Amino acid sequence: MHLQTLLPFLLSLLAIHTTACNPTRRSTNTNTNTNTTTPNPFKIGTDGPAPPQTLGYALNHMGLITNNLTAMKTFYGSILGMRTLFDVTLTPEYTVTYMGYAQGGRNGTGFQTGTEMTTSKNNMYGLLEIVEFSVSDDRVVASTERTNTFSHVGLVVPDVVEAQAYLEGAGVQILKGVGVPITEFEGAVPNALGVGGFAGVHLEAKRRLVEAQGLIGWENFLLVRDPDGNLVEIQQQDI
């Protein structure tokens, strides 16, 4: 292939891989009849150094309350590949479980046993703490059912299309597939994003959001539901 024909092809590939959930350039329509500019929605942070007292601070884990610990461990462990660090049965009714990916690299590139991961727990990132009170009279309601302060769990994967096929084969509920835009103002995904029916009507504001979703590559995200109804957002690592 000659360079003259190869260059446009390479540039088109580069454009595809630099749009999703990354700061975008301002785009200007240079048509002689119109001159409109689409502002870049990303505002890069300009924070200075953190307070010296916070040296060494890190986001170690997030916690979920579950209605079914066994189902959640199967989903995040057997299906999504997290490993169990430990289960702590504080009482016959109350259990705390820690799960996470091996930290030697991306999952599978640096296997660690549960003992090894537990030993280094407080030096790890992105862990999931799942808590169950098995005799509770309350059923915990996930944000896909009722908007609350929790939105979603976020994962990155090497290939999001392959991930969708794998999860579909495993029987995971797909809320939004790869390449599918969000068009609804009601239901699980809008609820978890804080723009569902509980947010009120506000149709114009919601329409603007639907129109703007391409600016951060939302169509390329995979959205699934865990056994408790929590939204799990899955993005591809290289876009």
Beta strands, then each sheet from edge to edge (+ up, - down):
strand 1: 27-28
strand 2: 37-38
strand 3: 61-65
strand 4: 83-91
strand 5: 94-100
strand 6: 127-133
strand 7: 152-157
strand 8: 173-176
strand 9: 222-225
strand 10: 231-236
sheet 1: 1+ 2-
sheet 2: 3+ 6+ 5- 4+
sheet 3: 7+ 10+ 9- 8+
end
